Amino acid sequence: MRIIEVFHSLQGEGPLTGVRTTFIRTARCNLRCAWCDTPYSFGPGRERSIPSLLREVGRHRTQYVCLTGGEPLLQRESVPLVQRLAEQGVTTVIETGGSLDVSPFLEIPHVVLSVDVKCPSSKMDGRNRWSNLPLLRPTDVLKFVIADRKDYLYATAVLRRYRGPAAVVFQPVWGTDAGRLAEWVLKDRLDVRVMLQEHKVLWGDVPGR
């Protein structure tokens, strides 16, 4: 499969924030979010075999892998890779932009789906695959990256329709006013998690961290 980078770090997003994780970043993305912080993943990357990736995960001795991108669902090898990781007892968090079908991963054990709903500031809100949302389970994550009030109102409108069991995360676009977002959530008494990107708090906007 086409890979941009593999690295060992702390999970910076979602309910597993702070957990030691091996990251596998795949190449290519079908979206072009206005605030994307990993445009270097749009390139072709380099070819890596599944066995070579499994060996690298083994060297880092982590219980968790984050399969991210780019967009990992573009790559047909993502399913067998996650299956092999599950056979080894490794839990894989799959970070997807939410425009592609997540159903091939639902029957694989040890999988956490982290699915974006793109808000207006991304300029990709017309690409949301709404049929993914009813598929999400209590162990999965529904994530909204929020830049401004318009995004916030869009996200709350989606939540009024969504009654599923997945954890809901509101994540401010890096560099925007996170406290303002937190105040909106408190005022409206929303049962969501407001979470920063911890890896950027720790190391800044550095690739591979």
C-alpha positions in Angstrom: 0.0 0.0 0.0 1.1 3.6 -0.5 2.5 5.1 2.7 3.6 8.6 3.6 5.1 7.8 7.0 5.0 5.5 10.0 5.9 6.9 13.4 5.6 6.3 17.1 4.0 9.0 19.1 1.1 9.9 21.5 -2.5 9.9 20.1 -3.3 13.6 19.8 -7.1 13.4 19.1 -10.2 11.8 20.3 -11.0 9.7 23.4 -7.6 7.9 23.3 -5.7 11.2 23.5 -2.4 10.7 25.3 -2.1 7.0 24.6 1.1 5.7 23.0 0.3 4.7 19.4 2.0 3.7 16.2 0.7 5.9 13.3 0.5 4.7 9.8 -0.2 7.6 7.4 -1.4 6.6 4.0 -0.9 8.6 0.8 -3.5 10.4 -1.2 -6.8 12.1 -0.3 -10.0 12.6 -2.2 -10.9 15.8 -0.2 -9.2 19.2 0.0 -10.3 20.7 3.3 -9.5 24.4 3.5 -7.8 24.1 6.9 -6.0 20.7 6.2 -2.9 20.4 8.3 -1.4 17.4 6.5 -1.3 18.4 2.8 2.0 16.6 2.4 -0.1 13.4 2.6 -1.7 14.2 -0.8 1.4 12.9 -2.6 2.0 9.3 -3.9 4.1 8.1 -0.9 6.0 4.9 -1.3 4.9 1.3 -1.6 5.0 -0.7 1.6 4.0 -4.3 2.1 1.6 -5.3 4.9 4.3 -7.6 6.5 6.8 -4.7 6.6 4.2 -2.5 8.3 3.4 -5.2 10.8 7.1 -5.6 11.6 7.4 -1.9 12.2 4.4 -1.8 14.5 5.9 -4.7 16.4 9.2 -2.8 16.9 7.3 0.0 18.6 5.4 -2.4 20.9 2.2 -0.4 21.0 -1.3 -1.8 21.7 -2.8 0.8 19.4 -2.3 1.8 15.7 -3.8 4.9 14.2 -4.5 4.4 10.4 -4.8 7.9 9.1 -4.0 9.9 6.0 -4.7 11.3 3.6 -7.6 9.0 3.4 -6.9 5.4 4.3 -10.2 4.2 2.9 -9.0 4.9 -0.6 -6.6 2.0 -0.3 -7.9 -1.5 -0.8 -5.1 -2.9 1.4 -6.4 -1.1 4.4 -8.9 -3.9 5.1 -6.4 -6.8 5.1 -3.9 -4.6 7.1 -6.5 -4.0 9.8 -7.5 -7.6 9.8 -3.9 -8.7 10.4 -3.4 -6.2 13.2 -6.6 -7.5 14.8 -5.3 -11.0 14.7 -2.3 -9.8 16.7 -4.6 -8.2 19.3 -3.8 -4.6 18.2 -6.6 -2.1 18.2 -6.7 0.1 15.2 -8.2 3.6 15.2 -9.2 4.5 11.6 -9.3 8.2 11.0 -11.5 8.9 7.9 -12.7 12.1 6.3 -16.3 10.7 6.2 -16.9 10.7 2.5 -16.3 7.0 1.9 -18.1 3.8 3.1 -16.9 2.5 6.5 -18.9 -0.7 6.4 -16.0 -3.0 5.3 -14.4 -2.4 8.7 -17.5 -3.1 10.9 -17.0 -6.8 11.2 -13.3 -6.6 12.1 -12.6 -6.8 15.8 -10.4 -4.3 17.6 -11.4 -1.4 15.3 -12.4 2.1 16.4 -13.8 4.3 13.6 -13.2 8.0 13.9 -15.5 9.5 11.3 -15.5 13.2 10.4 -18.5 15.3 9.5 -17.1 18.1 7.4 -18.4 21.5 8.4 -18.8 24.5 6.0 -15.4 26.1 6.7 -13.7 23.0 5.3 -15.4 23.6 1.9 -16.0 19.9 1.8 -19.4 19.7 3.6 -21.1 18.6 0.3 -19.0 15.4 0.4 -20.3 14.0 3.7 -21.5 10.4 3.5 -24.6 10.5 5.8 -25.2 6.8 5.5 -22.1 6.2 7.6 -23.6 7.8 10.7 -26.2 5.1 11.5 -23.4 2.5 11.3 -21.4 3.9 14.2 -21.1 2.0 17.4 -20.6 3.0 21.1 -16.8 2.4 20.6 -16.6 4.8 17.6 -16.2 8.5 17.3 -18.1 11.2 15.4 -15.9 14.2 15.0 -16.6 17.8 13.9 -13.7 20.1 13.2 -15.0 23.6 14.0 -13.6 27.0 12.9 -16.4 29.4 13.6 -20.0 30.0 14.7 -21.3 28.8 11.3 -19.5 25.5 11.7 -20.8 25.2 15.3 -24.5 25.8 14.3 -24.0 23.3 11.4 -22.7 20.7 13.8 -25.5 21.2 16.3 -28.0 20.8 13.5 -26.5 17.5 12.6 -26.6 16.3 16.2 -30.3 17.1 16.4 -30.8 14.4 13.7 -28.1 12.0 15.0 -29.2 9.8 17.9 -26.5 7.2 17.6 -24.3 5.9 20.4 -20.9 7.1 19.1 -18.8 9.5 21.2 -19.1 13.0 19.7 -16.0 15.2 19.6 -15.9 19.0 18.8 -12.4 19.9 17.8 -11.4 23.5 17.1 -9.4 24.2 14.0 -5.9 24.7 15.2 -5.2 28.4 15.8 -8.8 29.4 16.4 -10.3 30.3 19.7 -10.9 27.0 21.6 -12.2 28.8 24.6 -15.0 30.3 22.6 -16.1 26.9 21.3 -16.0 25.6 24.9 -18.3 28.4 26.0 -20.8 27.7 23.2 -21.0 24.1 24.3 -21.4 25.0 27.9 -24.1 27.5 27.2 -26.1 25.1 25.0 -25.4 22.2 27.5 -24.3 19.9 24.7 -23.1 16.4 25.7 -20.1 16.4 23.5 -16.3 16.4 24.2 -14.4 19.5 23.3 -10.9 18.3 22.6 -7.7 20.0 21.4 -5.0 18.4 19.2 -2.6 17.4 22.0 0.3 16.6 19.7 0.3 20.2 18.5 0.2 21.5 22.1 3.2 19.3 22.9 5.3 19.7 19.7 3.7 22.3 17.5 2.7 21.8 13.8 5.5 19.3 13.1 5.0 16.4 10.7 5.5 13.0 12.1 4.6 13.9 15.7 
